[in-house]
Amino acid sequence: MELAAIASNKNHTFNVASFDLLATIHQDLTDTTCHTCGQGPADIFFLLDSSGSEGTANFLKQLEFVNSVANEFDFGPDLTQIGLATFGTGASLEIPINRYHIKTEFMQNVLRVPFRDGESNLHLGLELARTQLSDSFLPTKSHRFAIILTDGRSLEHERTVQEANRLHMAGVETFVIGIGSDVDESELLDVASDKAHVYRVNTFQQLDTIHRQIVDRICAEKTVFPTTTPLPTTKSTTTHKPTSPTTIGTTTTTKPACGPKVADILFVLDSSDSEGPENFKKILDFVYNFARQFAIGVNNVLFSLMTYSSNVNVRFYFNTYTSRNNVLNAIQNTSYIGLGTNTSDALHVARTEIFQTQHGSRPNATNIVIVITDGRSRNPNATIAEATQLKKTADVFSIGIGPEVDQHELSAIASKPSYVMQVNSFELLHTIQDKITEAACSGRT
């Protein structure tokens, strides 16, 4: 027990029967302490807030954090390359990503980076990061990561979100570290690849407590080689805003690698009496977190959302919102209705109204429908008949919540058995997020 308590984790605990046997664990110890960080080369780019809110002493804490992370990697053109930029009134390229292939030289020059002061034009820094991590600048295929540190909010939020989306679409895994109490939580989530890539610390002094988490996450993601080319033109799926970002000591999950998609994704949400407003909000959270994983736009993924109870309410069509922020805000602002469960009418509207060109449905996009319900429909026969017609033009997923759902009906709604998913409670919706994303990514072409 004491050995386990002392060690960082169970893999760092070794035991031998006698001193004479110490030599037998030499290789195991070496392999553990000098671990290989994933497979293939990695390009890591740091973007540091150098605005007036920081000050010289706190800026130095950021530089020390960069070196703490860098010290964990082996440098070289075929191993790890690290670059660094700062943003304030403008963006400054302090260390190009391919300049130093010797770790000590890189770390020495990090500590020479000056504090620049000024405003907080994060969008300029993100644009610079994208340039440094682009295929034209780094023609060798590699895992690419951006790590952004900030203690405030950007001066131009919309432009910041636009540049963050471009960075994501370029295949860059983007981490964001918010420092202190003045950060914009919503903006952190917009800039990061997903909620699991957001970290929060209360002070600059606490940065050192999360460097190992960042390193471990990068190493884990290096084990699966990224792809920036689209999968077969399948439709992708998505969902709502994270309840809270990652904080010190939190273990996170990995983001499904789905690549750029051309897809029209419709959510059909049960808003009947059996749910109640609190549980309906949990559904919206799931939808938000799902949706924000994808590149949203006219050349990628578009979303539509409808709710149903006794009546069907189309909340927005595919061409109502074509920007990431607007889609996510619309999901958040969807209201709860109550009353009955008219699933058949909802599927009829999906088939005859939503997937139409006048409402933004695209002929080159894969159609995906995700139905979420906690009960059984008012007219099961009509529901099954409508689902049968809808499945001719779309991949249909059904998600059942709780004990009152009709298993037969869920199966009849879904395009195939693997597209049926069920959780015991609304609180457990997040446990199937990766599964539904991966299934949607591998849907029909």
N, C-alpha and C positions, 0 to 999 in steps of 0.2 A: 504493500500500500504506500509506504513512504517513498520508494523509488518512483512509483507512478506519479505521486504528488510533486516530486522534485522535477521530473522531466517535463519538457514542453508538450509532448504527446506520447502515446503508448509506443510509437515506433522509435522513440529515443531512449527506450529502456532496454538495457542489456544485462544478462546475468550469467555468471560462470560459477562452477562448483568449487574452483580453487584458483589461487594465483597462477599456478602453472598453466592454466587453460586460457589466460588472458590473450595469448597470441591467436587463439582460434577465432576471436571476434574482431581481429584487426581489420579484415576486409569489410565486414559488415559496418563497422564504425566509420571507416573511410567512405564507403558508399553513401552513408547517411549524411555525414557532415559535408561531403563534397558532391552533393547530389547534382545530377544532370537536370537542368531546368527545361523539361519538355524536349521536343524534337524540332530541328530546323532552326534557321536564323530568326532573330527578333529585332525589330526596329522600334525603339521607345522614344517618344518625344514628350518632354516636360514643358508645360506652359504655366508660368508663375505670375501671379498677380503682383504688379509692381506699382500699384496706385497709391494715392496719398494716405489711404486709411491704414496702410501696413506699417510704415516706418522702417528705418534701417535695421533695427534689432530683430524685428519680426521677419523681415525679408531674409535675414541671415538664417533664421530657423528653417525657412523653406529650402534654402540652398543645402543646408545640412541634411534635410530629409532626402533631397535628390541624391546626395552621396550615399546615404544609408541604403537606398534602393539599388543604386548603381553598383555598390560594393558586392552585391549578391550575385552578379552576373559575370560570365567570362566574355571579355571584349574581343572583337575581331570582325573583319568584313563578312565572314561566314558564320559568325556566332551572334553576338549582340552589339548593336550600335545604338548610341543614345545621343539625342540632341536636346537643346534647351532654348526656349524663347521666353520673353517677358511681355506683358501687356500693361499699358497704362493709358496715356493719351494716344499713343501709337503702339505698334508692336515691333519688338526688336529681336532679331535673330542673334542670340548670344553665342550659341555653339551649334553649327550645322551638324546634322545627324551623322554624317560620315567623316567628320574631321578627325576624331581620336579613336585609335584602335588599341591604345594602351590605357588600361584603367586608371593608373596613377596620374597620367597626364590629364585625362578627363576630369578627375576629381579635383586636382589642383586648380584647373581653370574654372570649374564651377564656383569655387569660393572667390574668384575674382570678378564675378558678374556683378555689375553695379545696381544699386537701387535707383529707379528712374523717376518715381513720383508721378503725379498727374491724375487724370481721370481713369475710368474703368471701361475701356473699349474692348471687351472680351471678344467681340465678333472679329476684330482685326487679328487677334491672336489665333483664333480658330482657323481663320483663312490661311495664316502663315503655317500653322501645324499641318493643314491639309496639303499644302504645297510641298512641305518637307517629307511628307509620308506618301506622296503620289507615286504612281507607277513610272512616270517620266523621270522623277528624281531618284527613285530606287527601283531600277528595272529588275533586280533579282527578287524572285518571289519570296516573301517573308511574312511572318506574323507581325502585325503593326498595331502599336498601342499608343494612345495619347493619355497623359495624366495631367489634369488641370487642377491647380490649387487656387482658391480664392477666398477672401474674407468678406465679400460684399456682393452687390448685384450689379449687373452690367448697365451701362448707360443707355444702350439701345437693345431692348429685349428682343424685338421681332427679328432684327438682323442677327442677333446672337443665335436664336433658334434656327434660322435659315442656314447659317454656317455650320451649326452642329449637325443638322440633317445632312448636309453635303459631306461632312466628315464621316458620318455613319455609312452613307451610301458608298463611300470609297473603301469600305471594308475595314475601317479602323475601330478597334475596340477602345472605347473612350471611358476613362475613369474620371470622376470629379470628386474632389475633397473640399468640403465646405468647412471653414474655420470660423468659430465664434458665433455670435447671435445675430449678426446683421446680414447673413446670407439669405437669398431668396430660395426657399426650399423647392418651389415649383420650377425655378430656373435650373437648379441643380439637376433635377429629374429630366428636364428637357435636353440638357447638354450631354448627359451620360448616355451610354448605349442602352441601359435599362436600369431599373431601381437597384439591382444587385451591384452596379458599378458606382453607386453613390456612397461616399463615406463622410462622416461628420465627426469633428473634434471640437471641444469647447475652447481650446487655446492653442497657440502655436507650439507651446511646449509639449503638447500631447501628440504632435505629428509623429514623433519617434515611436509611439505605441502602436501605430498602424502600418509601419513600413513593411513588416513581415507579412501582414495580410495581403498587401498589394502584390508583393513578390510571389507569394503562394498562388494568388489568383492568376497572375500572368503565366506562371509555370504550368498551371493546370490548363489554361486555354491554349498554350503552345502545343499540347499533346494532340490537339485536333487541328489539322491544318486548315486555315481559313480559305473560303472561296469567295471571290468577288464577281464570279460569273453566275448568271441566273441558273437556277435549276430549271428543268423542263417547265414550260409556261403553265405552271400550276397555280392555283389560287392560294393565297396565304390568308392567315387569320390573325386576329389581334384582340386586346382588352384595356382596363382603366388604371388610374393613378395610384402609385404605391401609397400605402398608409404612412410609412416612414422609411427614410433611407437607412443604409447600413451605418451602424455606429460602432464604437470601439468594442472589439471582442465578438462581433456578430459574424457567424458563418453564413455565406451567401451561396446562391445557386448559380449555375452557369447559364448563359444566354443561348438559346437554340440558334444554330447557324442556319438561317433560312435564305440568305442572299437577297438580292433585289428581286422583286416580284411584280408581275402585271396581274392584278387580281381585283375582283370586286367582291367584297365581303359584307354580307348582311347579317346582323344580329337580330334575332326574333326573341324578345324577352317577355316572359310571363309576368304580368303586373296585376295578378288577381288577388282577391281577399286573403287567400291562404298564406301569402307572403308577409304582408305588412311592410311599412316604409323602411324599417331598419334592415330587414333581409334584402329588400330590393336594392338598397344602397350597396350591400355586399356584392350583389350581381354586377352593379355598375363598376365597382372597384375591380372586379375580375375582368370585365370588358375593357376597362381603361388600361390595365396593366398588359393585357393581351395586345391591344391595338398599338401601344407605344413601342412595341418591339420592331415595327416595320417602317420602311421608308414610305411615307404617305405623300401622294401626289399624283398628278394626271398621268405620269409615265410609270407609276409603280402601283401602290395599293390604294384603293378608294374604299370608303366605308359608308354603309347605310345602316340605320337603326330603326326598328319599329317595336312597339310594345302592344300587348293585347291583354284584354280582360273580357268584358262583355262585348266591347268594341275594339276595333283595330286602330292604332294611332301610328302613322308614319312620322317619326321624329325628324329624320333628315334622309335625303336621297344621296346617291353617289356624287351628284354634281352640286349638292348644296354646300359642302365644305371640301376644299381640296388642299388645305394646309394642315399640318400636324397640330398646331395649336388650336385651330378652330374645331377640328374633329374631337380632340380630347376635351375641350371645354364643353362641347355639345353633349358628349357622353356624361360628363359630370352633372350637367344641368337637366338631365332627363328626369321628369317627375313621375311619381308613383300614382297609379289610378285606383286600383282596387276593383271589386266586383267579380264577375265570372271568369271562365276559362274557355274562350272561343278560339281554340287552336286552329281549327279548320279554316276559318275566315282569314286568320293571319297567314297561313300558308298559301291561300288563294291570292291574297294581295301581293305576297312575295313573288309569286309566279307571274301574275298578270299585270302588275303595276311597277314593282321595284326594278326588275331586270328588263327594263325597256330603255332604248337609246335616249328618249327624251328626258329620262331621269338619270342619265350619266352612265348607264351600263355600256361597257365597251365590248365590241365583238372579239377583240384579241385577248380579253382577260378571262381567266378562269373564274367561274362563279362559285362562291362558297356561302353556305347558309349555316348559321349556328343557332340552334333553338335551345333555349334554357327554360326549364320549367320545374316546379315543385309538386305538380299534381297530374291529374288526368283530364283530358279534354271533355267538353260538354257533349260532343258528338263524335265518338271514336271512329265510326265508319266513314264519315265525311273527312275527318282528319287524315285517315290512311289513304283515302282516294286522292286528296289534294297532295299529300306527300309523294305518292306514286308519280304524279304528273311533274312535280317540282324536281324530282330526282333525275328526270330526263335531261335537264339543262344545268344542274348544279350539284356540287358535292354537298350533301346535307349531313350535318352533325347534330346529335341530340345529347343534351346534358340534363340528367335528372338529379334532383336534389331532395334528399330525405326519403322517408318510408312510404309516402303516399303516391309516388309515381307509378304509372302502369308500365311494367317492363315490356310487355308485348307492344304497346304503343310506341315506346322509345325506339324499339328495334324496327318497327314499321316506318317510322319517320326517317331514320338514318339511312344513308346510301349503302352502308355495309356494316357488319357486326363490329368492326374495329372503330367505327365512328360513333358508337354508343358509349357514353361515359356516365358514371354515376358517383355521387359523393353522399355521405350520410347527413351532412349539414352544410349550411351556407358558409360557415367558417372554414370548411375544407375545400372550397372551390380552388384556392390557390394551388392545391396539390396536383391538379391536373393541367395546370397552365402549360407546362412544357410538353405534355403529351398531346394536347389539342393543337399546339403550334406545330409540332413535328408532323402530326397526321395531316394537317392542312397543307404543309409544305410539300408533301409527297402525294397530293391528290391528283385528280385527272389532269391530263394535258390538253 
